[in-house]
Amino acid sequence: MAARRPHPAPSSRRPQQPVRRGATRPPARRRRGRRVLAWLGGLFAVGVVLGLAGFATAYALVDVPDPNELADAQTSTVYYSDGTTPIGTFSEVNRQDVDIEQVPEVVQHAVLAAEDRSFYENRGVSPSGIARALWSNISDGTQQGGSTITQQYVKNYYLSSEQTYTRKLKEFFIALKIDQQQSKAETLEDYLNTVYFGRGAYGIQAAAQEYFGVDVEQLNASQGALLAAVLKAPRNYDPRNDAEAAAQRVDYVLDGMVEEGWLSAEERAQAGLPETVEDTDDNELAGPEGYLLDTVKRELTSSTVGLTEEEVERGGLSIVTTFDAQAQAAAVEAVQDRLPEDLPEGFHVALSAIDPATGGVVAMYGGADYLERQRNAVTQDTAQAGSTFKPFTLVAALEEGTSLRTTLSGASPMTVDGWTVKNFGGSSYGRINLLTATANSVNTVYAQLNEEVGPEATRDVAIRAGYPQDTAGLADEDTTISNVLGTASPHPIDVTQAYATFAAQGVRTDWHTIVSVTDADGTRTYTASPAQERVFSEDVIADATYAMQQVVQQGSGRYARNLGRPAAGKTGTSSSNKSAWFAGYTPQLAASVALYQSGPDGEAQSLDLGGGEVTGGSYPVRIWTDFMEDALEGTEELDFPEPAYVGSSRGPSSSSSRESSSSSSTSTRTSTPTATATESATSTATASPTDGDSPTSSPSATSSATATSRPSGTATATSRPSASARPTATATGGGEDEEEAASTGTAEVEAERTARSAAPSAAGADG
């Protein structure tokens, strides 16, 4: 009998189970992932608990201020550059609280349609609006509102308009509390009594008076829609400033009222942009200073400074500007003293001056009275630049290696690239160098020079110097040979900016009018830091400046020698005498003076002061000289850098004579003018400009205003006559400036006045 096999000893290990086909054990990494998810879930739960606790804590800690205290506004003061002499103020005009029952329901609904259509449903905040704003801020950097009426009330009258998440968080909690503590009617009443509507009006009652001359109870749907429309941006949507934008915004409000069932289709059909009354509470803006204040406010509310109108009007700010009190007074006096008292309708004067080292505008004459004409002649109007544009071609040539000693024919008339061009009065020169051509603004020489460098290069220099790319007449399609004669129409401030770049030896600093802003608590909130860029080499600008010094020493701007210190500049007169300029500079200050005239529909008209032609070498250069003399009084006399004579010269030596083909005279002159015509300090005023600019005046014409063409130390006026003795009109003739043409009948002054096949609207070159 076989022995039985003993059974194996029991094992403590669990017997393995058969593995089913296709089945695998979960990898270790998946098991770890499950543990992480569980941990994150717990962390999220803890976060929710902590978030709710934090929310409750913040809600409990934030106190709601007294609405009456929030509505207190403080006056903002604007100062000259010394920081102590006030120019004027920005402040609220009035506020009269009214009960919500006094506000017509249709007006209440208009405001809700514009600002917060869910007002009666939300709890003081709009989570969806906040989410949209947050996403916009994160995704593309734009600042979106997303605020309810309650939040706007909190922001404007308790917090501030700073775009920070901290401020938005405070606004959120205060709005929640206000919504809990008072009724919707009370919140809407507080908002309507304190919100800013523009025109200095705080509150719906003041706004009704300022825009329509009625009490709030008398407002209709259209009027309510306009008041609701301006809340978004009072200056932009005021019909006085932009009627088209206002009409579009009013339509948005009215259509929204229909969508919400607050206005019937029939009522909507009868509603639209209402008529407003004139804003009469702008006495702070009276006189020339009104243009300064308006310019400052525009800069304060621009993206550069970034303030809102509410902050400017009620923030108690101290605003220090770049305007110099002495220079501003000089600007006003120079214009008033030099021009006749009875100016024709539509006659405008623009004077502006810029410190080339800082870009600060030190003086601005934008008009006689802002209340009479709310359009700044310096920053908003445009006029053809005439021959003040020629230095851009000169700089382009210098950059390409053409020397000031290069000579070209000054014959007239001349055909250049199919364009017939003449010198002023038909005067002809022999071969002359670029110094002589600049001093006398010889059109034919500059037309040839522009053909050589290319009008595109001239345009590029103008833009680098300070002309905006969108300047009228400066577009690519306008870039022809004739642009050298100033066919573009810049704002006068653009011309001053360009010449300030020359004065700064090729460094362009963006012009501005604000130095600093300090809030009511004494905290500096803004300090100017304008962009600076070297756009031309020092040697090129040294040569260009030397050429423009000849304009003052012996050319069309000779009157400016009366300044008694180194100066450079250029005269300019457009075709048909529609504008006259002098733009010039010393090492410390650049300024331009422009005269132009417009008709009833804004069309350009020929200048008419009852005498001869008004050219750049007449009134403009005299106003400029008077202004610069007073503005620079007490400052050090500085010299310009010596010319570098960059590049190489071309052509034979300058001719020794010039033939004048003027109908009235023929004279022989050396290439460097030596005509004498000194202005006497005791000359008497006549009806025509003191420069005696007749293109047909005889070389021997006698003038009561005389000035030597070159400083010789004899019989030259070195100081300005008193206002009573100061000549304010030319002695004889009425053409370009006597200093340019009196004894020779030549110089640049005005470009061809006959039709031009290539450039029929080209501006003329004047002296």
Summary of the structure (lengths in Angstrom):
residues: 767
radius of gyration: 35.8
end to end distance: 144.5
largest distance: 164.2
contacts: 2831
relative contact order: 0.10
helix: 38%
strand: 12%
